[in-house]
Amino acid sequence: MKITKAVIPAAGLGTRVLPASKAVPKEMLNIVDKPAIQYIVEEAVAAGITDILIITNRGKGVIEDHFDHAFELEANLKDNPSKADIYSSVKSVAELANVYFVRQKETKGLAHALTKAKSFVGNEPFAVLYGDDVIVSEDPVIGQLCRAYEKYGCGCVGVKEVPREDVPKYCSLDVTPLEENIMQVHNIIEKPTPEEIISCYSILGRVILPPEIFDLIEKTPPDKKSGEVYLTDSMVMLAKEGKLNAVDFNGIRYDMGNKLGIMKANCEVALNHPEIGKDFREYLKELAKTL
């Protein structure tokens, strides 16, 4: 079944990048000349997804504004021949896909946020693109997962091998190979202790889920410490039933909820930017001489 719907959870508080995220949602922090969330939406669209639900909360109305038409701005740009390219780029943002919004009125974690998408998803498999994660790739990463879902009919998680010392920040997967970069998932341990690490494969920001995930979330007991229902625990239920695969995706991932991740994204994307790439490269070369 072709996947045409995607959900982008963007309701987090952005505490790791304060004070920048106090008044501006972290999803709207720029990578060169586009906000992070636009890269994520463009990735989904490039993979053939036509309907996107962005889950927000209070103070994030600017995300809705960004994907709407700005008629006064567009009119001013349209009447200026020298601004034709800018006009086209601004206008196209509102026409990328059918973009919808719903609020998560309580900040109760990722699984709770996804339940807000139940009526939007209906009885279809759907993509989840985490709002913190921008992944740059010529072949859209969520598209790589969609192809794996269409072939095997199982939920998919996008994974990469991370340094062992970083695994406790994410999760650890018990996997066995199926083909090339696709593996079957048997178990997932969220934020493992060093002794609990099964492998250095961690889920990084992209998931394809079947509609039955909503029933599994309802059956998942809350974590004893936080009281939160973790999506990972619900996905473990899929794995135990042999219904979850992992795709070791091709792409460069940037953590936009992390200050260093934001700087890496801006630096590396700028190097390939058609307008400033050449000059920025020369600037870095000169700067490097002073370090």
N, C-alpha and C positions, 0 to 999 in steps of 0.2 A: 504493500500500500504506500502510495507516494505521500510524503509528509509535506503539508502546506501550512501548518500552524506552528508558531513559536511563542514561547513565554520568556520574557526577560525580567527577572526579579531585580528591582532597583529601589528597594525600600530601606536599605541599610543606612545607618547614621553617619558613616564615614569618619569614625573617631580616629582612625589611624592617620588621617591626613588633615586633622584640625591644625590651625584655624581656617584653612582654605575652604573646608566644607561646611563652615558655620552658616553661611548665607547662600553658597553655591553648591548644589548637589555634586558629590564626587563624580557622578556619571557625566557631568557637564564640564569637567575639567578638560582643557584642550590637550590634544596631541597635535602640535604645530597649529593647524588652522581649522580643525574639526573637533567637537567634543567626543569624548571616549565612546559614549553610547551610540553615536552615529556610525562609528566603525563597526559596532556589534550589529546594528540593524542592517547595514550594508552587507555584512557577511551573510546574514540570514537571507536577504534578498538574492544575493549572488548564488545561493544554493537552491533557489527556486521556491522559497517560502513566500507566501502572498499575504498572510494574516499574522499580525504580531501583537501580542498583549504585553504591555509594560506595566509591571506592578510597582506602584510608588507609595509614598505616604505624604504627610503634611510637609509643606515647604518645598515640594518638588514640581510645582506647576510649571516651572520654566522648561522642564523636559517636554511637556505637552506643547508649550508655545514653540519649541524648536522644531517640532514635526508638523506644525501648522503653517499655513501661508501667512506671510507678513506683508499685507497688501500695500501699505504705504511705502515700505522699503523696496518692495519689488517694483512698484510703479516708478520710483525715483531711479532705480537702476536701469529699468527698461528703456527709459527716455534718454539714457546716456550711452551712445554707441561705444565709448571707450570702456564701459563696464559690462559689456555683453557676456563675457565669460563668468564674471561674478554673479550677474543676474541669473544665468543658467544654473550655476551651482547652488544658489540660494533657493530658487524655485523648485529644483529637483528634490530637495530634502523633504518637502511636503508631499511628494508624489512617489516616494520609494515603494510603499506598500500600504495596505490597509492597517493603520496603527491605532490600537485601542489602549485605553488606560483604565486601571482600577486601583483603588487604594487598599493597602494593608493597614488597617486602622490601629493595630497593635504590632509592635516590633517583637515578634515571637518566632523568628527564625525562618529558614528557607522552606521547610515542609509546610508550615502554616501559610506562607506566602503563596505557595503553589496551589493550595486548596481554593484560593480566590480565582483560580483559572479554570475551575471544573466546568462551569457552564460554557465557557469559551471553547474549551477543548472538545466537549461532547464525548463521543465514542471513537475518537481518533488518536493514533499515536502523535506525539508532539515533541518539538525540540525545546530544550532549555538552554539559554545562553546566559551565564552569570554576568550580572552588571559590572562586576569588578574586573573582569578578564577580557582584555583586548588581545586577539590572536591574529597576527599578520601572516597570510599565506596566499600564494597564487591560486591554490585549490582550496576553497572555503572549508574550514575545519568542520563546521556543522554539516556541510555537504558530504564530507568523508564518512561521518557517522550515519547520515541518512542512507547512503549506499549500503553500509553494513547492515542497517536495519532491514532494508528492502530485500537483502539477500538471505538473512537468517531469521527474520521475523522476531527478533529479540530486542529488548532494551539495550542501549549502548551507552558507554561512558567514554569520554575522551581522556586519555591518560598520557603521561610522559614519565620517564624515569627521572627522579630528582635526587640530588645528593642525599645520602643516608641521614645526615644530620638535619636535613630539612623535612624529612618524612613526618615527624611528629606535628608539624604545622598543618599537615593535610590529612591524608589517610594512606593506608597500605592495603594492597590488593593481593589476594591469592588467585593466581591465574594459571591456565595451561594454554599452549598455543593451539590455534585453529588453522591459520594460514597467514603467511607474511606478517603483517602488523596487527592482526586480529586475534584476540584471545578470549577464552571463556572465563568468566569470573565466578569463583566459588565462594568467596567471602571478602568482606571489606571491614577493616578496623579503622574507625574514625579517631584521628589524633592519637596514634598509638604511642606507648612508651617505647624506648629503645629496645626493650626486651620483647615487645609485641610485634615488631616489624616483620611482616611476612615477605615483602618484596619492596623495592624502591619505586614501584609504579604507583602514582597518585593521580586522582581525578583532578583535572585542571579546567574547570569552567564550561564544559560542553557535555550535554547529556541528551539522549533520545529516550523517551519513556512511553510505555503503553498506557492507555487510559485506566487500566486496573490499578495504577499506582495510587489513585485517590482512595480506593478501598483499603489498600495496604497502609497508607498514612493513618487512616482512621483506626487501624488495628495495632499500630505501632505504639508501644508504651513510651511515655515521656522519660527523658533522661533523669535519673534520680538526683543529680546535682543541680542541673539548670532548670529542670521542669520543661525543657523544650523537647519537641518531637524532632528527631534528626532525619532528614531525607535519606542519609546514608543507611540508617537502620531499616528503612522501608525498602531500599534497593537491595539490601542483604536478603530480604524475603524473596525478591525476584531471583537473585543468584542461587539461593537454595533450591529453587524450582527449575534451575537450568535455563533461566530466561534472561540472562544478562551477559553481554559481551563487552569487551574493552577494545578500543581502537587506539593504537599508538600513533597519534596523528602527526602529520607534517605541518609545521607552523611554528612561529615564534610567539610565545605568550608573554604578555606584560600584565603585572598585577597593578591595576589602577587604584587599588585601595592601599597602596604602599608608596611612600615618598620616593624611594629609590626606583621602584617600578615605573612611576610616572616620568622620572628623569630619563631612564633608559629608553622608554617609548618615544619621548620627544626627540632625543638625540638620534636614535637609529632610524626613525621615520623621516626626520629632517634630512638625513644623509641621502635619502632616495626621493626627496620631494622634487618635482620637476621645476618648481620656481626658485627654490633656495638651496637645493642640494649641493650644487657645485661650490657656491660661495661658502656654505656652511662647512663643507669638507676642508676648504682652505683655511677657514677660521680655526677649526679644530687642530689642524696641523701646526699652526702658529702657536695656539694655546698650549699644545702638548710640549713645545720646546721650553715653556716656562715652568713646567711641573717638576 
